[in-house]
Amino acid sequence: MFSSIALIGTIDTKGDQIEYLKHQIEGHSHKTTVIDVGVLGAVPFKPTIGREQVAEAAGSSLKEVIALNDNYLALTKMAEGASVIVKELCSKGALEGVIAVGGSQATSLALTVMKAIPLGLPKVVVTTVAYSQLITPDMVSGDDVIMIPWTAGLWGLNSMSRWVMETAAGAISGAAEAYQKRRVTEKKIVGVTSLGGSVNRYMNQLKPALEKKGYEVAVFHVTGMSGRLFERAIRDGLITFSMDLSAGVELLNTVTDGACTAGIHRLEAACEMGIPQIVSPGAIEAFHWGKDRPFPAKYGDRPRHQHNTLILTVGSSMEETAATGRLMAEKLNRAKGPTALVLPMRGMIGAGESSKPSAGTPPPKGFSDFIKELMRLTIPGMEAFRETLMKNIKPDIKVVSLDVGFNDPPYVETVLKLFDEMMSG
């Protein structure tokens, strides 16, 4: 079977746009597989996979889908069928990319279909609702989807919508070519979670040590969406060993309804897949707030710092860190594989050289004062976290408490020792 770029859309309502996009992609020397997910209207050109085949892939028929007499139910059924089709094409190695075109309805269907496609395979959605509040983080959770706003995308082609289609054709074609040339590592991958180097400097010691052992290290930034991608990468079998050393940051954001939550299924993939994992709370002295909502009055007396135009960092309470410990225990109690917890009880405070700022330009005074305030929260917060976690964690899960910070050498040394024990076992 030849390899192609799948093009998904409702041909009855967007036929001329989809056909134009098809020709543009083929102009980049790529074959296309057009999948029609429309239901009622006339078809202006013949797709590669018709709506009848899509309905049948969902265990139904087009007649039965029409008889539902409900747009939402019909859309759900066609999304199910299209997902089955693209998943089968993927398994046969017949796909080098997927692109979908549409308004809110076709976008809803497309986002469902994209979840059937593994990480790495190029995915593009051209949509009239790109980056709007209609598309929530959960809808694109763990998906590496590229979104292109569809300027002037209704009622046929025009000069502006043609530009968009030409750009989209170039985007999916270029991404498909890069995908075909991708380099697949033969090394086992250790997935590690972290914040940036100004907070989590343990990577300076940990990454080279793991690489020296012959592993590739993939580091995920615990700012919400990356945590979702971390979970997806584990489920897709890309990660051999999970070092979720900042898992508590995204769990804390879930507890506080913060901006950097990774959703309710965070810290579940490694447990369900049974891969070995070492877990730590990370910098749970603070959570994060975004600009999408007003800052709550209940947090008004908390220490806080405007990290950038996107993120406000807010000090956590003992109640919140305790709740994070309970949530972490509940997740890890379901682990099917080797699991260990390492608790650096001095958190951000650290000890000795590791607690000093990095060399270079000193941080602004406001930020230094904020960090000092957070450090006052470290010991009571970590104690509350540990106490609640230990009350709820299963006794057969190994928990190592250390009187050090997460940037102190003994912390990384302990993590590496556990890693060696798990991998040798």
URSULCOR-V188725 format. One record per pair of residues at least 24 apart in sequence whose C-alpha atoms are under 10 Angstrom apart, sorted by sequence separation. I is the first residue (numbers start at 0). J is the second residue. If there is no record, write none. Layout:
I,J ; I,J
//
This chain:
10,34 ; 11,35 ; 13,37 ; 37,61 ; 38,62 ; 53,77 ; 54,78 ; 56,80 ; 57,81 ; 95,119 ; 96,120 ; 97,121 ; 98,122 ; 99,123 ; 100,124 ; 101,125 ; 102,126 ; 103,127 ; 104,128 ; 110,134 ; 114,138 ; 117,141 ; 118,142 ; 119,143 ; 120,144 ; 121,145 ; 122,146 ; 123,147 ; 124,148 ; 125,149 ; 126,150 ; 127,151 ; 186,210 ; 194,218 ; 195,219 ; 216,240 ; 217,241 ; 218,242 ; 219,243 ; 221,245 ; 225,249 ; 226,250 ; 286,310 ; 287,311 ; 288,312 ; 347,371 ; 4,29 ; 5,30 ; 6,31 ; 7,32 ; 8,33 ; 9,34 ; 10,35 ; 11,36 ; 12,37 ; 18,43 ; 39,64 ; 52,77 ; 53,78 ; 54,79 ; 55,80 ; 56,81 ; 57,82 ; 95,120 ; 96,121 ; 97,122 ; 98,123 ; 99,124 ; 100,125 ; 101,126 ; 102,127 ; 103,128 ; 114,139 ; 117,142 ; 118,143 ; 119,144 ; 124,149 ; 125,150 ; 127,152 ; 145,170 ; 188,213 ; 189,214 ; 190,215 ; 191,216 ; 192,217 ; 193,218 ; 194,219 ; 195,220 ; 214,239 ; 217,242 ; 218,243 ; 220,245 ; 221,246 ; 223,248 ; 224,249 ; 286,311 ; 287,312 ; 288,313 ; 348,373 ; 349,374 ; 3,29 ; 4,30 ; 5,31 ; 6,32 ; 7,33 ; 8,34 ; 9,35 ; 10,36 ; 11,37 ; 12,38 ; 18,44 ; 38,64 ; 39,65 ; 51,77 ; 53,79 ; 54,80 ; 55,81 ; 56,82 ; 57,83 ; 82,108 ; 86,112 ; 89,115 ; 90,116 ; 94,120 ; 95,121 ; 96,122 ; 97,123 ; 98,124 ; 99,125 ; 100,126 ; 101,127 ; 102,128 ; 103,129 ; 107,133 ; 113,139 ; 114,140 ; 116,142 ; 117,143 ; 118,144 ; 126,152 ; 127,153 ; 145,171 ; 187,213 ; 188,214 ; 189,215 ; 190,216 ; 191,217 ; 192,218 ; 193,219 ; 194,220 ; 195,221 ; 214,240 ; 216,242 ; 219,245 ; 221,247 ; 222,248 ; 223,249 ; 243,269 ; 260,286 ; 285,311 ; 286,312 ; 287,313 ; 347,373 ; 348,374 ; 2,29 ; 3,30 ; 4,31 ; 5,32 ; 6,33 ; 7,34 ; 8,35 ; 9,36 ; 10,37 ; 11,38 ; 12,39 ; 14,41 ; 17,44 ; 18,45 ; 38,65 ; 50,77 ; 53,80 ; 54,81 ; 56,83 ; 57,84 ; 78,105 ; 81,108 ; 82,109 ; 85,112 ; 86,113 ; 89,116 ; 90,117 ; 94,121 ; 95,122 ; 96,123 ; 97,124 ; 98,125 ; 99,126 ; 100,127 ; 101,128 ; 102,129 ; 107,134 ; 111,138 ; 114,141 ; 115,142 ; 116,143 ; 125,152 ; 186,213 ; 187,214 ; 188,215 ; 189,216 ; 190,217 ; 191,218 ; 192,219 ; 193,220 ; 194,221 ; 221,248 ; 222,249 ; 223,250 ; 241,268 ; 242,269 ; 259,286 ; 260,287 ; 285,312 ; 286,313 ; 287,314 ; 347,374 ; 348,375 ; 377,404 ; 2,30 ; 3,31 ; 4,32 ; 5,33 ; 6,34 ; 7,35 ; 8,36 ; 9,37 ; 10,38 ; 11,39 ; 12,40 ; 14,42 ; 15,43 ; 18,46 ; 52,80 ; 53,81 ; 56,84 ; 81,109 ; 84,112 ; 85,113 ; 86,114 ; 87,115 ; 88,116 ; 89,117 ; 106,134 ; 110,138 ; 111,139 ; 114,142 ; 186,214 ; 187,215 ; 188,216 ; 189,217 ; 190,218 ; 191,219 ; 192,220 ; 193,221 ; 194,222 ; 221,249 ; 241,269 ; 258,286 ; 259,287 ; 284,312 ; 285,313 ; 286,314 ; 287,315 ; 346,374 ; 347,375 ; 348,376 ; 349,377 ; 1,30 ; 2,31 ; 3,32 ; 4,33 ; 5,34 ; 6,35 ; 7,36 ; 8,37 ; 9,38 ; 10,39 ; 11,40 ; 12,41 ; 13,42 ; 14,43 ; 15,44 ; 51,80 ; 52,81 ; 53,82 ; 75,104 ; 78,107 ; 79,108 ; 82,111 ; 83,112 ; 86,115 ; 87,116 ; 110,139 ; 113,142 ; 114,143 ; 185,214 ; 186,215 ; 187,216 ; 188,217 ; 189,218 ; 190,219 ; 191,220 ; 192,221 ; 193,222 ; 221,250 ; 223,252 ; 240,269 ; 241,270 ; 251,280 ; 257,286 ; 258,287 ; 259,288 ; 284,313 ; 285,314 ; 286,315 ; 345,374 ; 347,376 ; 348,377 ; 1,31 ; 2,32 ; 3,33 ; 7,37 ; 9,39 ; 10,40 ; 11,41 ; 12,42 ; 13,43 ; 14,44 ; 50,80 ; 53,83 ; 74,104 ; 78,108 ; 81,111 ; 82,112 ; 85,115 ; 86,116 ; 103,133 ; 110,140 ; 113,143 ; 114,144 ; 185,215 ; 186,216 ; 191,221 ; 192,222 ; 222,252 ; 223,253 ; 239,269 ; 250,280 ; 256,286 ; 257,287 ; 258,288 ; 259,289 ; 284,314 ; 285,315 ; 286,316 ; 346,376 ; 347,377 ; 348,378 ; 9,40 ; 10,41 ; 11,42 ; 12,43 ; 14,45 ; 50,81 ; 53,84 ; 74,105 ; 77,108 ; 78,109 ; 81,112 ; 82,113 ; 84,115 ; 85,116 ; 86,117 ; 89,120 ; 103,134 ; 107,138 ; 113,144 ; 184,215 ; 230,261 ; 238,269 ; 247,278 ; 248,279 ; 249,280 ; 251,282 ; 252,283 ; 255,286 ; 256,287 ; 257,288 ; 258,289 ; 283,314 ; 284,315 ; 285,316 ; 346,377 ; 347,378 ; 10,42 ; 11,43 ; 14,46 ; 38,70 ; 52,84 ; 75,107 ; 76,108 ; 78,110 ; 79,111 ; 80,112 ; 81,113 ; 82,114 ; 83,115 ; 110,142 ; 229,261 ; 244,276 ; 246,278 ; 247,279 ; 248,280 ; 249,281 ; 251,283 ; 254,286 ; 255,287 ; 256,288 ; 257,289 ; 258,290 ; 283,315 ; 284,316 ; 345,377 ; 346,378 ; 9,42 ; 10,43 ; 11,44 ; 48,81 ; 71,104 ; 74,107 ; 75,108 ; 78,111 ; 79,112 ; 82,115 ; 192,225 ; 193,226 ; 226,259 ; 227,260 ; 228,261 ; 234,267 ; 235,268 ; 240,273 ; 241,274 ; 242,275 ; 243,276 ; 244,277 ; 245,278 ; 246,279 ; 247,280 ; 248,281 ; 249,282 ; 250,283 ; 251,284 ; 252,285 ; 253,286 ; 255,288 ; 258,291 ; 283,316 ; 284,317 ; 286,319 ; 344,377 ; 345,378 ; 10,44 ; 70,104 ; 74,108 ; 78,112 ; 81,115 ; 82,116 ; 110,144 ; 192,226 ; 223,257 ; 224,258 ; 225,259 ; 226,260 ; 227,261 ; 230,264 ; 233,267 ; 234,268 ; 240,274 ; 241,275 ; 242,276 ; 243,277 ; 244,278 ; 245,279 ; 246,280 ; 247,281 ; 248,282 ; 249,283 ; 251,285 ; 252,286 ; 258,292 ; 285,319 ; 344,378 ; 345,379 ; 346,380 ; 10,45 ; 38,73 ; 77,112 ; 78,113 ; 223,258 ; 224,259 ; 225,260 ; 226,261 ; 227,262 ; 230,265 ; 233,268 ; 234,269 ; 239,274 ; 240,275 ; 241,276 ; 242,277 ; 243,278 ; 244,279 ; 245,280 ; 246,281 ; 247,282 ; 248,283 ; 251,286 ; 252,287 ; 284,319 ; 285,320 ; 344,379 ; 345,380 ; 346,381 ; 10,46 ; 37,73 ; 38,74 ; 48,84 ; 71,107 ; 75,111 ; 79,115 ; 222,258 ; 223,259 ; 224,260 ; 225,261 ; 226,262 ; 227,263 ; 229,265 ; 230,266 ; 232,268 ; 233,269 ; 236,272 ; 238,274 ; 239,275 ; 240,276 ; 241,277 ; 242,278 ; 243,279 ; 244,280 ; 245,281 ; 246,282 ; 247,283 ; 248,284 ; 250,286 ; 251,287 ; 252,288 ; 283,319 ; 284,320 ; 344,380 ; 345,381 ; 36,73 ; 37,74 ; 71,108 ; 192,229 ; 222,259 ; 223,260 ; 224,261 ; 227,264 ; 229,266 ; 230,267 ; 231,268 ; 232,269 ; 233,270 ; 234,271 ; 235,272 ; 239,276 ; 240,277 ; 241,278 ; 242,279 ; 243,280 ; 244,281 ; 245,282 ; 246,283 ; 247,284 ; 248,285 ; 249,286 ; 283,320 ; 344,381 ; 345,382 ; 36,74 ; 125,163 ; 191,229 ; 221,259 ; 222,260 ; 223,261 ; 224,262 ; 226,264 ; 227,265 ; 230,268 ; 231,269 ; 233,271 ; 234,272 ; 236,274 ; 243,281 ; 244,282 ; 245,283 ; 248,286 ; 249,287 ; 343,381 ; 344,382 ; 7,46 ; 10,49 ; 38,77 ; 125,164 ; 190,229 ; 221,260 ; 222,261 ; 223,262 ; 226,265 ; 227,266 ; 229,268 ; 230,269 ; 233,272 ; 247,286 ; 248,287 ; 342,381 ; 6,46 ; 10,50 ; 36,76 ; 37,77 ; 190,230 ; 221,261 ; 226,266 ; 229,269 ; 280,320 ; 283,323 ; 342,382 ; 344,384 ; 6,47 ; 7,48 ; 9,50 ; 36,77 ; 227,268 ; 233,274 ; 344,385 ; 5,47 ; 35,77 ; 36,78 ; 125,167 ; 190,232 ; 223,265 ; 342,384 ; 5,48 ; 124,167 ; 190,233 ; 201,244 ; 280,323 ; 342,385 ; 36,80 ; 123,167 ; 280,324 ; 36,81 ; 123,168 ; 199,244 ; 35,81 ; 98,144 ; 199,245 ; 34,81 ; 97,144 ; 98,145 ; 99,146 ; 100,147 ; 102,149 ; 123,170 ; 124,171 ; 190,237 ; 191,238 ; 280,327 ; 98,146 ; 101,149 ; 122,170 ; 123,171 ; 188,236 ; 189,237 ; 190,238 ; 279,327 ; 100,149 ; 121,170 ; 122,171 ; 188,237 ; 189,238 ; 190,239 ; 191,240 ; 192,241 ; 193,242 ; 278,327 ; 34,84 ; 102,152 ; 121,171 ; 187,237 ; 188,238 ; 189,239 ; 190,240 ; 191,241 ; 192,242 ; 193,243 ; 194,244 ; 353,403 ; 354,404 ; 34,85 ; 101,152 ; 102,153 ; 121,172 ; 123,174 ; 187,238 ; 188,239 ; 189,240 ; 190,241 ; 191,242 ; 192,243 ; 193,244 ; 194,245 ; 258,309 ; 259,310 ; 353,404 ; 354,405 ; 100,152 ; 101,153 ; 121,173 ; 122,174 ; 187,239 ; 188,240 ; 189,241 ; 190,242 ; 191,243 ; 192,244 ; 193,245 ; 258,310 ; 350,402 ; 351,403 ; 353,405 ; 354,406 ; 121,174 ; 122,175 ; 186,239 ; 187,240 ; 188,241 ; 189,242 ; 190,243 ; 191,244 ; 192,245 ; 193,246 ; 258,311 ; 278,331 ; 349,402 ; 350,403 ; 351,404 ; 353,406 ; 354,407 ; 120,174 ; 121,175 ; 189,243 ; 190,244 ; 191,245 ; 192,246 ; 194,248 ; 257,311 ; 258,312 ; 349,403 ; 350,404 ; 352,406 ; 353,407 ; 119,174 ; 120,175 ; 121,176 ; 191,246 ; 193,248 ; 257,312 ; 276,331 ; 314,369 ; 346,401 ; 348,403 ; 349,404 ; 350,405 ; 352,407 ; 353,408 ; 119,175 ; 121,177 ; 192,248 ; 257,313 ; 313,369 ; 314,370 ; 339,395 ; 340,396 ; 341,397 ; 342,398 ; 343,399 ; 344,400 ; 345,401 ; 346,402 ; 347,403 ; 348,404 ; 349,405 ; 350,406 ; 351,407 ; 352,408 ; 120,177 ; 121,178 ; 312,369 ; 320,377 ; 324,381 ; 327,384 ; 338,395 ; 339,396 ; 340,397 ; 341,398 ; 342,399 ; 343,400 ; 344,401 ; 345,402 ; 346,403 ; 347,404 ; 348,405 ; 349,406 ; 350,407 ; 120,178 ; 276,334 ; 314,372 ; 315,373 ; 324,382 ; 337,395 ; 338,396 ; 339,397 ; 340,398 ; 341,399 ; 342,400 ; 343,401 ; 344,402 ; 345,403 ; 346,404 ; 347,405 ; 348,406 ; 349,407 ; 350,408 ; 119,178 ; 120,179 ; 271,330 ; 275,334 ; 314,373 ; 317,376 ; 320,379 ; 321,380 ; 324,383 ; 325,384 ; 328,387 ; 329,388 ; 332,391 ; 337,396 ; 338,397 ; 339,398 ; 340,399 ; 341,400 ; 342,401 ; 343,402 ; 344,403 ; 345,404 ; 346,405 ; 347,406 ; 348,407 ; 349,408 ; 221,281 ; 255,315 ; 266,326 ; 267,327 ; 270,330 ; 271,331 ; 273,333 ; 274,334 ; 275,335 ; 276,336 ; 277,337 ; 278,338 ; 279,339 ; 280,340 ; 281,341 ; 305,365 ; 306,366 ; 313,373 ; 314,374 ; 316,376 ; 317,377 ; 320,380 ; 321,381 ; 323,383 ; 324,384 ; 325,385 ; 327,387 ; 328,388 ; 332,392 ; 333,393 ; 337,397 ; 338,398 ; 339,399 ; 340,400 ; 341,401 ; 342,402 ; 343,403 ; 344,404 ; 345,405 ; 346,406 ; 347,407 ; 32,93 ; 255,316 ; 266,327 ; 270,331 ; 273,334 ; 274,335 ; 275,336 ; 276,337 ; 277,338 ; 278,339 ; 279,340 ; 280,341 ; 281,342 ; 304,365 ; 305,366 ; 315,376 ; 316,377 ; 317,378 ; 319,380 ; 320,381 ; 321,382 ; 322,383 ; 323,384 ; 324,385 ; 325,386 ; 326,387 ; 327,388 ; 328,389 ; 331,392 ; 332,393 ; 342,403 ; 343,404 ; 344,405 ; 345,406 ; 346,407 ; 32,94 ; 119,181 ; 265,327 ; 267,329 ; 268,330 ; 269,331 ; 270,332 ; 271,333 ; 272,334 ; 273,335 ; 274,336 ; 275,337 ; 276,338 ; 277,339 ; 278,340 ; 279,341 ; 280,342 ; 281,343 ; 284,346 ; 303,365 ; 304,366 ; 314,376 ; 315,377 ; 317,379 ; 318,380 ; 320,382 ; 321,383 ; 322,384 ; 323,385 ; 324,386 ; 325,387 ; 326,388 ; 328,390 ; 329,391 ; 330,392 ; 331,393 ; 332,394 ; 334,396 ; 342,404 ; 343,405 ; 345,407 ; 31,94 ; 252,315 ; 266,329 ; 267,330 ; 270,333 ; 271,334 ; 272,335 ; 273,336 ; 274,337 ; 275,338 ; 276,339 ; 277,340 ; 278,341 ; 279,342 ; 280,343 ; 283,346 ; 284,347 ; 303,366 ; 316,379 ; 317,380 ; 320,383 ; 321,384 ; 324,387 ; 325,388 ; 328,391 ; 329,392 ; 332,395 ; 342,405 ; 343,406 ; 30,94 ; 31,95 ; 33,97 ; 100,164 ; 222,286 ; 251,315 ; 255,319 ; 266,330 ; 267,331 ; 269,333 ; 270,334 ; 271,335 ; 272,336 ; 273,337 ; 274,338 ; 275,339 ; 276,340 ; 277,341 ; 278,342 ; 279,343 ; 280,344 ; 282,346 ; 283,347 ; 304,368 ; 316,380 ; 317,381 ; 319,383 ; 320,384 ; 321,385 ; 323,387 ; 324,388 ; 325,389 ; 327,391 ; 328,392 ; 329,393 ; 332,396 ; 341,405 ; 343,407 ; 30,95 ; 31,96 ; 32,97 ; 33,98 ; 34,99 ; 222,287 ; 254,319 ; 255,320 ; 265,330 ; 266,331 ; 269,334 ; 270,335 ; 271,336 ; 273,338 ; 281,346 ; 282,347 ; 304,369 ; 315,380 ; 317,382 ; 318,383 ; 319,384 ; 320,385 ; 321,386 ; 322,387 ; 323,388 ; 324,389 ; 325,390 ; 326,391 ; 327,392 ; 328,393 ; 331,396 ; 29,95 ; 31,97 ; 33,99 ; 254,320 ; 264,330 ; 267,333 ; 268,334 ; 269,335 ; 270,336 ; 280,346 ; 281,347 ; 302,368 ; 303,369 ; 304,370 ; 317,383 ; 318,384 ; 321,387 ; 322,388 ; 324,390 ; 325,391 ; 326,392 ; 343,409 ; 100,167 ; 252,319 ; 254,321 ; 255,322 ; 267,334 ; 269,336 ; 270,337 ; 302,369 ; 303,370 ; 316,383 ; 317,384 ; 320,387 ; 321,388 ; 324,391 ; 325,392 ; 343,410 ; 37,105 ; 99,167 ; 251,319 ; 254,322 ; 255,323 ; 266,334 ; 269,337 ; 270,338 ; 302,370 ; 320,388 ; 324,392 ; 328,396 ; 342,410 ; 36,105 ; 98,167 ; 251,320 ; 254,323 ; 269,338 ; 302,371 ; 303,372 ; 318,387 ; 341,410 ; 98,168 ; 250,320 ; 251,321 ; 253,323 ; 302,372 ; 303,373 ; 341,411 ; 251,322 ; 252,323 ; 301,372 ; 302,373 ; 36,108 ; 98,170 ; 248,320 ; 250,322 ; 251,323 ; 254,326 ; 301,373 ; 341,413 ; 36,109 ; 98,171 ; 247,320 ; 250,323 ; 251,324 ; 253,326 ; 341,414 ; 7,81 ; 97,171 ; 98,172 ; 249,323 ; 250,324 ; 340,414 ; 96,171 ; 97,172 ; 248,323 ; 251,326 ; 339,414 ; 95,171 ; 96,172 ; 247,323 ; 250,326 ; 251,327 ; 341,417 ; 95,172 ; 96,173 ; 246,323 ; 247,324 ; 250,327 ; 340,417 ; 7,85 ; 20,98 ; 96,174 ; 97,175 ; 339,417 ; 95,174 ; 96,175 ; 247,326 ; 338,417 ; 339,418 ; 5,85 ; 20,100 ; 95,175 ; 96,176 ; 247,327 ; 94,175 ; 95,176 ; 246,327 ; 17,99 ; 95,177 ; 96,178 ; 142,224 ; 199,281 ; 339,421 ; 5,88 ; 17,100 ; 95,178 ; 96,179 ; 140,223 ; 141,224 ; 198,281 ; 199,282 ; 338,421 ; 16,100 ; 17,101 ; 95,179 ; 140,224 ; 141,225 ; 198,282 ; 337,421 ; 3,88 ; 16,101 ; 139,224 ; 140,225 ; 141,226 ; 142,227 ; 143,228 ; 285,370 ; 336,421 ; 337,422 ; 2,88 ; 140,226 ; 141,227 ; 142,228 ; 190,276 ; 191,277 ; 192,278 ; 284,370 ; 2,89 ; 13,100 ; 136,223 ; 137,224 ; 140,227 ; 141,228 ; 189,276 ; 191,278 ; 192,279 ; 194,281 ; 337,424 ; 0,88 ; 5,93 ; 13,101 ; 136,224 ; 139,227 ; 140,228 ; 141,229 ; 143,231 ; 193,281 ; 194,282 ; 222,310 ; 284,372 ; 285,373 ; 2,91 ; 3,92 ; 4,93 ; 5,94 ; 12,101 ; 13,102 ; 139,228 ; 141,230 ; 142,231 ; 192,281 ; 193,282 ; 284,373 ; 1,91 ; 2,92 ; 3,93 ; 4,94 ; 5,95 ; 6,96 ; 7,97 ; 8,98 ; 9,99 ; 10,100 ; 137,227 ; 140,230 ; 141,231 ; 142,232 ; 283,373 ; 284,374 ; 0,91 ; 1,92 ; 2,93 ; 3,94 ; 4,95 ; 5,96 ; 6,97 ; 7,98 ; 8,99 ; 9,100 ; 136,227 ; 140,231 ; 141,232 ; 282,373 ; 284,375 ; 285,376 ; 0,92 ; 1,93 ; 2,94 ; 3,95 ; 4,96 ; 5,97 ; 6,98 ; 7,99 ; 8,100 ; 9,101 ; 284,376 ; 285,377 ; 0,93 ; 1,94 ; 2,95 ; 3,96 ; 4,97 ; 5,98 ; 6,99 ; 7,100 ; 8,101 ; 9,102 ; 141,234 ; 283,376 ; 284,377 ; 0,94 ; 2,96 ; 3,97 ; 4,98 ; 5,99 ; 6,100 ; 7,101 ; 8,102 ; 283,377 ; 284,378 ; 9,104 ; 282,377 ; 284,379 ; 8,104 ; 9,105 ; 244,340 ; 284,380 ; 8,105 ; 241,338 ; 242,339 ; 243,340 ; 244,341 ; 283,380 ; 284,381 ; 7,105 ; 8,106 ; 244,342 ; 283,381 ; 7,106 ; 282,381 ; 8,108 ; 7,108 ; 8,109 ; 280,381 ; 283,384 ; 7,109 ; 280,384 ; 7,112 ; 280,385 ; 118,228 ; 118,231 ; 119,232 ; 117,231 ; 118,232 ; 117,232 ; 118,234 ; 4,121 ; 5,122 ; 6,123 ; 7,124 ; 114,231 ; 117,234 ; 118,235 ; 4,122 ; 6,124 ; 117,235 ; 116,235 ; 117,236 ; 118,237 ; 279,398 ; 141,261 ; 277,397 ; 278,398 ; 279,399 ; 140,261 ; 277,398 ; 140,262 ; 282,404 ; 281,404 ; 282,405 ; 136,260 ; 137,261 ; 281,405 ; 136,261 ; 137,262 ; 280,405 ; 136,262 ; 137,263 ; 279,405 ; 279,414 ; 16,152 ; 278,414 ; 16,153 ; 19,156 ; 247,384 ; 277,414 ; 16,154 ; 17,155 ; 23,161 ; 277,415 ; 13,152 ; 15,154 ; 16,155 ; 17,156 ; 29,168 ; 13,153 ; 15,155 ; 16,156 ; 24,164 ; 277,417 ; 12,153 ; 13,154 ; 14,155 ; 15,156 ; 16,157 ; 20,161 ; 23,164 ; 24,165 ; 27,168 ; 276,417 ; 277,418 ; 12,154 ; 13,155 ; 14,156 ; 19,161 ; 23,165 ; 26,168 ; 27,169 ; 29,171 ; 30,172 ; 276,418 ; 12,155 ; 13,156 ; 20,163 ; 21,164 ; 22,165 ; 23,166 ; 24,167 ; 25,168 ; 26,169 ; 29,172 ; 275,418 ; 16,160 ; 20,164 ; 23,167 ; 24,168 ; 27,171 ; 28,172 ; 277,421 ; 16,161 ; 19,164 ; 20,165 ; 23,168 ; 24,169 ; 27,172 ; 276,421 ; 19,165 ; 20,166 ; 22,168 ; 23,169 ; 24,170 ; 26,172 ; 27,173 ; 29,175 ; 275,421 ; 17,164 ; 20,167 ; 21,168 ; 24,171 ; 25,172 ; 29,176 ; 275,422 ; 16,164 ; 20,168 ; 24,172 ; 199,347 ; 19,168 ; 20,169 ; 23,172 ; 24,173 ; 198,347 ; 201,353 ; 200,353 ; 200,357 ; 198,356 ; 132,291 ; 197,356 ; 198,357 ; 197,357 ; 245,405 ; 196,357 ; 244,405 ; 197,362 ; 4,171 ; 4,172 ; 244,414 ; 4,175 ; 3,175 ; 198,370 ; 242,414 ; 242,418 ; 241,418 ; 240,418 ; 240,421 ; 240,422 ; 204,406 ; 201,404 ; 203,406 ; 204,407 ; 205,408 ; 208,411 ; 201,405 ; 202,406 ; 204,408 ; 208,412 ; 200,405 ; 201,406 ; 205,410 ; 206,411 ; 199,405 ; 200,406 ; 201,407 ; 205,411 ; 209,415 ; 198,405 ; 199,406 ; 200,407 ; 201,408 ; 204,411 ; 205,412 ; 208,415 ; 212,419 ; 198,406 ; 203,411 ; 204,412 ; 201,410 ; 202,411 ; 205,414 ; 209,418 ; 201,411 ; 205,415
//
